[in-house]
Each structure stands twice: as C-alpha cells, then as structure tokens.
Amino acid sequence: MSIMPMPTATPPDVSTFDRLESRVRSYSRSMPRLFTKAEGSWMEDAQGGRYLDFLSGCSSLNYGHNHPVLKQALLDYIAADGVTHSLDLHTEAKEEFLAELDKTILKPRGLSYRAMFTGPTGTNAVEAALKLARKVTGRQNVIAFTNGFHGMTLGALACTGNAGKRGGAGVPLSHVSHEPFDGYFGPDVDTADLLEQRLSDPSSGLDKPAAILIESVQGEGGLNVASTPWLRKIADLAKRHGALLILDDIQAGCGRTGNFFSFEEAGIKPDIVTLAKSLSGMGLPFALTLIKPELDQWKPGEHNGTFRGNNHAFITAAAAIRHFWRDDKFASEVKAKGDFLAERLAEIAAPYGDEFRLKGRGMMRGIDVGSGDLADRITSAAFARGLIVETSGPHDEVVKILAPLTISREELATGLDLLEQCVTAAMSRPYSAAAE
Ligand SMILES: *Cc1c(COP(=O)(O)O)cnc(C)c1O
C-alpha cells in the first residue's frame, strides 16, 4: 500500500449533518469529509480518499486505528457473549484489566493505587478527583494552572483556563485559583517559587488548596512542558501545604511522552492520577481515576454513574497493556520516534528563526508559529494534501503533531515532509484569507 495520502478534492454533500446535527460540532468543520474506515495511521473517506492521521483522536488512538491485536481481543469477547454492560458489578473483564494494570504498569513503577472507574469521559475522571480531594482535605479551593485544560463539565471547566470554553458554563466557575504554569513569565521566573511564597504567606489571600491539579505537558494549552525540577517543586510544596497532587495524564499519558505515565521521568508519585483518551487503546470511552489507597475514603456510590466500567474497554485496555508495555521495547521505540519528530520539526522551523518556537515532549510536539491565522493556513493546506493535523494553544497558534505511537518511520517522515511543504507555502505567499 502506498504511504502517500490521497485526499478527496471535493467535499461530499454534508447537508444531513448541517440539517440534523448541532452546531456545536467542531473538528468536522475543518475536515468536511465522510469518513468510512480507519486502520493504523490512516483514515479513508466514502470517495476513496486516504488521509494520514497526525491527530489520533487528540491522543485517544496512541496505538493507531483498529490495532489488529486489540480488535481480535474484542471480537473474541463479543463472539463469546462476554458481558457488555454491568454497572459496576464484578466481571471477568474488569478483573483481567485490574490485574494487568497492577502487574504490568503500577508494580514495576513502584506505584500503588486503587482504581476508581468513573463515567467514561476524561472530564468525569477529573470531577471525581476534585470531589475526593475536597472531601479528604475538607478544603474547597483548588489550584490549577494557566493554559490548563481539564474537561468541559463544571468542576473540571472551573480548572480550565480557556475563556471560550469557560464562557459556555453560564454560571460562575469558582473555588479555583489559576496560577502561572512553568515558564509562564519566561525562563527567568520560577513560578513554583512564586506559588510557594503565596502559600506560605498567611496574608497572601490565597486560600489553602485541597489539591494542585496539573498536566505535565499541556495538550490543549499549547504543548507547554513542565520541567522536572519544577514538577518536583510542585509535588513537594503540595505535600508541605496539605494539598493533594492530582496529575491529569489524560492526554500526555498512555505512552505519549515515551513512558506510560508522563510524570515518570520526574520521579514524582502523585496522590491522584486521571487517565482516559488512549487508556482503552482502541478509542473506546473509558476513564480511570487512580487514588492512593489511604485516600480512598469514598462512601459506596458517592460518585456514581451508569457507565462506570466499559467491559469492551477493559478487554482492549488489558490487551494493549499486555501487548505494548510488557517490556521496554515499545517505550524505547516511542522515544526514538519522538527524537526524530523533534529533529524534523527543528528543521522545518529553522528558516524562520525566532518567529517559530518548538514545543512539547516525546511524541507530543509541535511548532508555535506565532498566530492562529498562520497555523490555520498550515493545517488547512495539510488537510488538502491528505494530512490530518490540528492546532492548540491560547490562540490556536501551535501546530500540534499527535501521530499514532505505532506509526512507521516512513509514514512519520512522509507526513512531516508534507507539513514542511505546507509551512513553506504558507510562509512564502502573502496572506490572503482565501488561501487554500
Ligand atoms: C481531553 C482532556 C480532558 C477531558 O477529557 P474528555 O474525555 O474530553 O472529557 C481532560 N484533561 C486533559 C488533559 C485532556 O486532554
């Protein structure tokens, strides 16, 4: 099979969606095609167009689309009439997942957590984490960070920075202090020291926090990376000030930065970890809040939900852990691909000097091109060439690469060559709104 994308030039008739689906839809606006199939790093449309996927469901498809091992495990389970829905009853599928998670992921990393299955979205895992932190500490305030993204339900949204997203709430979003993330004031200001100072000053006006909620790489916020020393300082000050450290690893976890958890390099052990997106391995809805055992102070049913424990996702998640994380091979492949990605992005950005900035870590990288308009021209040109790639950041100014971690070196190189052509084209042409 060719590894060159072959996009469909003319958009299909999408009037059904215009007529019947809510205006709230977003990704489909910049990629108006009718998708029918997906395999590995590729998506296909109804007209036979082939697209290389550098978005991967916003890092929900770290192992690519329909990975054969995961697909077969699910097909076998369904064919044998395995339980599909079971509220939070004990099932064999759940037992298999819990045992595999403990044996292959947690134990070897010296981690001990209870697994809390929340509703199947990331935002619900964050809601559960916030509720638990407030319950355990008896405090209300939570510290979140500038450019953080934690989900769209009210508690998680209150911790999210983006004004456009917050605006949808319709009510005040309260009980959260937004503190400057690592590097927010440039390289010379250590924002962990600023936070320490404010928390230590009884007259600073900053209420004692129940939790400090953090992403070690901010996915939606523009691929801002928290350095290891900074993360360690935050973990340490959380402990000293009686706050729980909640690490939101929904986007950066499940191998995206090279290790299973994004915080492994920093050597910290968060009190609570949230996972979702790629946890099922196949893009099935599935979220998890990991809790240090002594913090598991829930009353039965105190955070409830109909869909807590998606058995199909237990099967594929267990299969993914078994297949990819049994040894270090996959992690070292991801790290090598991440290095290659970093090199190529540096080459692509080099001609533009200080106008462009490299962002991110591992296989979660991008280029800050300085403006949302320019980033949009680049990603639109990419889609016209059959490359699916999106933006992030406060002004959507970061072209963000989230290729499947399973992508071949050839596919990755092909996509980056295409991206380079799009950057060159966008930079050489005088700006016109009608571009592409
Ligand atoms: C996507 C995301 C969420 C929210 O997950 P949903 O499944 O969309 O609710 C929360 N935190 C981070 C870091 C995310 O990237």
PDBQT file of the ligand as one rigid body, heavy atoms in Angstrom, charges set to zero:
ROOT
HETATM    1  C1  LIG A 501      -9.180  15.646  26.763  1.00  0.00    +0.000 C 
HETATM    2  C2  LIG A 501      -8.753  16.030  28.126  1.00  0.00    +0.000 A 
HETATM    3  C3  LIG A 501      -9.645  16.033  29.216  1.00  0.00    +0.000 A 
HETATM    4  C4  LIG A 501     -11.114  15.766  29.056  1.00  0.00    +0.000 C 
HETATM    5  O1  LIG A 501     -11.386  14.505  28.559  1.00  0.00    +0.000 OA
HETATM    6  P1  LIG A 501     -12.810  14.239  27.854  1.00  0.00    +0.000 P 
HETATM    7  O2  LIG A 501     -12.830  12.772  27.584  1.00  0.00    +0.000 OA
HETATM    8  O3  LIG A 501     -12.845  15.073  26.625  1.00  0.00    +0.000 OA
HETATM    9  O4  LIG A 501     -13.859  14.657  28.834  1.00  0.00    +0.000 OA
HETATM   10  C5  LIG A 501      -9.144  16.339  30.465  1.00  0.00    +0.000 A 
HETATM   11  N1  LIG A 501      -7.843  16.612  30.655  1.00  0.00    +0.000 NA
HETATM   12  C6  LIG A 501      -6.956  16.628  29.646  1.00  0.00    +0.000 A 
HETATM   13  C7  LIG A 501      -5.527  16.908  29.922  1.00  0.00    +0.000 C 
HETATM   14  C8  LIG A 501      -7.384  16.359  28.338  1.00  0.00    +0.000 A 
HETATM   15  O5  LIG A 501      -6.519  16.396  27.318  1.00  0.00    +0.000 OA
ENDROOT
TORSDOF 0
